[in-house]
Amino acid sequence: MFSDTHFHFRHLVRDRGLDGSEILRKLCERDTFFGLDIGTEADDLIERFNFVEDAKGRLSDDDKEKVGAFLHYAAGIWPSTEEISDRFERMKILESKISKLDSGVVAIGECGLDHHWNPSGADGRSLDDFDSAMFEGERELFEMQIQLAKDMELPVVVHSRDAFEDTVSVLKNMDYHNGIIHCYSYGRDEARVFLDLGWHIAFGGATTYTKKSKMDSMVDLLRFVPDDRILMETDAPYLTPVPFRGQTNTPVLVEYCYNFVASARGVTPKALSCLVDENIKRLFKL
């Protein structure tokens, strides 16, 4: 139970120094149905796959089989200025890496638009770097990945931060509404737009940070998303849910995201888990 539709396994192992095999073992122990390892760079897919294979090598044969059954991969390009500027070559690399993993890729992403300006933050986003050409290039990189998903008949994992109107504009322009608005950070009105277009909405650890003054609005949003469109995630190693905020996040902690969202929706975590798994089956054609 407690599937996780968005995490970064390589970052956990390489950048945070965690024991990848122990993370996988715990996911096997809880009988995880689905886990999606997400890409952010054009050329990271094979390296990410190898990190998982290395961690699997230290598991029992039974757990190796379980990991092989529940762990899947997405491949995409997050809109850094470097990737945007070299987008045509980077798309060629992305497609080449996907072709080398045979049928292992089940989604394109994460990809999208990010207009959250915080030069001192981990992403180093600065408005000064985004002239009209960079904004247009970011949009074009997003559209190229949606087109790739359309060609491959795969869902898209959409990153959209402080860019609601531009994101909707791209989605409508491409007319391919198949996938996830990951790490959802907008309100109920925006959710209605995404849902009406046909998108799934994924909630993670950030929902557990909700202030008391905004809790009613959050509960309203969490109840508004219909049963057949809700998904759950961690975005590990980021956005660690309460009560572990400040520590490194892992897919194992997705349980706490389920607990929060299930409580808001007035259901048990197990019932929410069953809903999410059914949505995963349909979306990823499992």
C-alpha positions in Angstrom: 0.0 0.0 0.0 0.9 3.7 0.0 2.1 4.2 -3.6 4.4 7.2 -4.4 4.0 8.7 -7.8 7.0 11.1 -7.6 10.4 10.6 -6.0 14.1 11.1 -7.0 15.9 7.9 -5.9 19.3 9.0 -7.2 19.2 12.2 -5.2 18.5 10.2 -2.1 21.5 7.9 -2.6 24.1 10.2 -4.3 23.2 13.6 -2.9 21.9 12.7 0.5 24.0 9.6 1.2 21.1 7.4 2.2 21.2 3.6 1.9 19.2 2.9 -1.2 18.8 -0.8 -0.6 17.3 -0.1 2.9 14.8 2.3 1.3 13.8 -0.3 -1.2 13.6 -3.0 1.4 11.2 -0.9 3.5 9.0 -0.3 0.4 9.0 -4.0 -0.2 8.1 -4.6 3.5 5.0 -2.5 3.2 4.0 -4.2 0.0 4.2 -1.0 -2.1 2.0 -1.3 -5.3 3.7 1.5 -7.3 6.7 3.9 -7.1 7.7 6.3 -9.8 11.4 7.5 -10.1 11.3 10.9 -11.7 13.8 12.4 -14.2 14.8 16.1 -14.3 17.7 16.1 -16.8 17.9 15.0 -20.4 20.7 12.5 -19.7 19.9 11.1 -16.3 17.7 8.1 -17.1 20.3 5.4 -17.4 22.3 6.7 -14.4 19.1 6.6 -12.3 18.3 3.1 -13.5 21.8 2.0 -12.5 21.5 3.5 -9.0 18.4 1.4 -8.5 20.0 -1.7 -9.9 22.9 -1.3 -7.6 20.6 -1.0 -4.6 18.6 -4.0 -5.7 21.8 -6.0 -5.8 22.0 -6.0 -2.0 18.4 -7.3 -1.5 17.0 -10.8 -1.2 15.8 -12.5 -4.3 12.2 -12.1 -3.2 12.6 -8.3 -2.6 14.4 -7.9 -6.0 11.3 -9.4 -7.6 9.1 -7.1 -5.7 11.1 -4.0 -6.7 11.0 -5.1 -10.3 7.2 -5.2 -10.1 6.5 -1.9 -8.4 9.3 0.5 -9.4 8.9 2.4 -12.7 10.6 5.3 -14.4 9.7 8.7 -15.9 12.1 10.7 -18.0 12.0 14.4 -18.6 13.7 17.8 -18.5 13.1 20.2 -15.7 13.2 23.8 -17.0 16.6 25.0 -15.9 18.1 27.9 -17.9 20.8 25.5 -19.2 18.4 22.9 -20.5 16.1 25.6 -21.9 19.0 27.3 -23.8 20.1 24.0 -25.3 16.6 22.5 -25.6 16.8 21.0 -29.1 20.0 19.1 -28.5 18.8 18.1 -25.0 15.6 16.7 -26.4 17.6 14.5 -28.8 19.5 13.2 -25.8 16.3 12.5 -23.8 14.8 10.5 -26.6 18.0 8.6 -27.1 18.1 7.6 -23.4 14.5 6.6 -23.4 15.1 4.3 -26.4 17.9 2.5 -24.5 15.6 1.5 -21.6 13.2 -0.4 -23.8 9.7 -0.3 -22.3 10.9 0.8 -18.8 9.6 4.4 -19.1 5.9 4.8 -18.2 5.7 8.7 -18.3 7.4 11.8 -19.6 8.5 14.3 -17.0 8.9 16.0 -14.8 8.6 18.9 -17.2 6.8 22.2 -17.2 7.1 25.9 -16.1 8.6 27.4 -13.0 8.2 31.1 -12.3 9.1 31.1 -8.6 11.9 33.6 -8.2 14.3 32.8 -5.4 18.0 33.3 -6.5 19.3 32.1 -3.1 17.1 28.9 -3.1 18.2 25.5 -4.2 16.9 26.0 -7.7 18.6 29.4 -8.1 15.6 30.9 -10.0 16.1 34.5 -10.9 13.8 36.7 -12.9 16.9 38.4 -14.4 17.7 35.2 -16.2 14.3 35.1 -17.9 14.0 37.6 -20.8 11.4 37.1 -23.4 13.5 34.6 -25.3 14.1 32.5 -22.2 10.3 32.5 -21.4 9.5 31.4 -24.9 12.2 28.7 -24.8 10.9 27.4 -21.5 7.4 27.1 -23.1 8.9 25.4 -26.2 10.8 22.9 -24.1 7.6 22.0 -22.3 5.7 21.7 -25.5 8.3 19.4 -27.1 8.1 17.0 -24.2 4.3 17.0 -24.3 4.6 16.2 -28.0 7.0 13.3 -27.2 4.5 12.0 -24.6 1.7 12.2 -27.2 3.8 10.3 -29.8 4.6 7.6 -27.2 1.1 7.6 -25.8 2.4 8.2 -22.3 1.2 10.4 -19.5 3.0 13.6 -18.6 4.2 14.6 -15.1 3.8 18.4 -15.1 5.8 20.7 -12.9 3.9 24.0 -12.5 5.0 26.6 -9.9 3.7 30.2 -9.9 2.9 29.6 -13.5 -0.8 28.6 -13.6 -2.0 30.7 -16.6 1.0 29.9 -18.7 0.8 26.2 -17.9 -2.9 26.0 -18.9 -2.1 27.9 -22.1 0.5 25.3 -23.1 -1.7 22.4 -22.2 -4.6 23.8 -24.2 -2.3 24.6 -27.1 -0.9 21.0 -27.2 -4.4 19.5 -26.6 -3.0 16.5 -24.8 -4.6 16.1 -21.4 -3.1 12.9 -20.0 -1.1 13.0 -16.8 -0.4 14.5 -13.4 -0.1 18.0 -12.1 2.6 17.1 -9.6 3.1 18.6 -6.2 -0.1 20.6 -6.5 0.4 24.2 -5.2 -2.7 26.1 -6.4 -6.2 26.5 -5.1 -9.6 25.0 -5.7 -10.5 27.3 -8.7 -7.3 26.3 -10.4 -7.9 22.7 -9.6 -11.2 22.9 -11.3 -9.5 24.1 -14.5 -7.0 21.2 -14.5 -9.7 18.6 -13.7 -12.0 19.9 -16.4 -9.2 19.4 -18.9 -8.7 15.8 -17.7 -5.6 16.0 -15.5 -4.9 14.1 -12.3 -3.7 16.1 -9.2 -1.0 14.8 -6.9 -0.6 15.9 -3.3 2.6 15.5 -1.2 4.3 16.7 1.9 3.6 20.4 1.4 0.0 19.8 2.2 1.0 18.9 5.8 2.6 22.4 6.2 -0.8 24.1 6.0 -1.2 26.9 8.5 -4.3 26.9 10.7 -5.5 30.1 9.1 -5.6 28.3 5.7 -6.6 24.9 6.8 -10.3 25.3 5.8 -9.2 26.2 2.3 -6.8 23.2 2.1 -9.5 20.8 3.4 -11.9 22.2 0.8 -9.4 21.6 -1.9 -8.5 18.1 -0.8 -12.2 17.2 -0.7 -12.9 18.8 -4.0 -10.6 16.6 -6.1 -12.7 13.6 -7.1 -11.9 10.0 -6.2 -10.8 9.1 -9.7 -8.3 11.9 -10.1 -6.4 12.1 -6.9 -2.8 10.8 -6.5 -0.2 10.9 -3.8 3.6 11.5 -3.8 6.6 12.6 -1.8 8.9 14.4 -4.2 11.6 12.8 -2.0 14.2 14.0 -0.9 12.2 17.3 -0.8 9.1 18.5 1.0 9.3 16.1 3.9 5.9 15.8 5.6 5.2 16.7 9.2 6.3 15.5 11.7 9.7 15.0 9.9 9.9 18.4 8.3 13.6 19.5 8.1 14.8 16.0 7.6 15.5 14.2 4.3 12.3 12.9 2.8 12.1 9.3 1.4 9.3 7.4 -0.3 8.7 5.5 3.0 7.3 8.8 4.5 4.5 9.0 1.9 2.4 7.3 4.6 2.2 10.6 6.4 1.0 12.4 3.3 -1.8 9.8 3.0 -2.7 10.2 6.7 -3.1 14.0 6.3 -5.1 13.9 3.0 -7.2 10.9 4.2 -8.2 12.8 7.4 -9.2 15.9 5.4 -11.3 13.7 3.0 -12.9 11.9 5.9 -11.7 8.4 4.9 -9.1 6.0 6.2 -5.6 6.0 4.8 -6.2 2.4 3.5 -9.3 3.5 1.6 -7.4 6.4 0.1 -4.5 4.1 -0.8 -7.0 1.8 -2.7 -8.4 4.8 -4.6 -4.9 6.0 -5.6 -3.8 2.5 -6.7 -6.9 2.3 -9.0 -6.1 5.7 -10.5 -2.5 4.6 -11.1 -3.6 1.4 -12.9 -5.8 3.5 -15.3 -3.3 6.3 -15.8 -0.3 4.1 -16.4 -2.2 1.3 -18.0 -0.9 -1.3 -15.6 
